[in-house]
Amino acid sequence: MAVKSDIEIAQAADVRPIQEIAEKLGIPADALIPYGHDK
């Protein structure tokens, strides 16, 4: 089994909006300081 490169891992990642992740963790939206839609 070959080791995947960083770019292969990044391209295969399921990117979700940070608000969605925060909501699942119980973090209120006003506690976020987003840098774009996914970070």
Contacts in CASP RR format, 6 or more apart in sequence:
PFRMAT RR
TARGET T0000
AUTHOR 0000-0000-0000
METHOD contacts of the structure
MODEL  1
MAVKSDIEIAQAADVRPIQEIAEKLGIPADALIPYGHDK
4 12 0 8 1.000
15 38 0 8 1.000
16 38 0 8 1.000
17 37 0 8 1.000
17 38 0 8 1.000
18 32 0 8 1.000
18 34 0 8 1.000
18 36 0 8 1.000
18 37 0 8 1.000
18 38 0 8 1.000
18 39 0 8 1.000
19 29 0 8 1.000
19 32 0 8 1.000
19 34 0 8 1.000
22 28 0 8 1.000
22 29 0 8 1.000
22 31 0 8 1.000
22 32 0 8 1.000
23 29 0 8 1.000
END
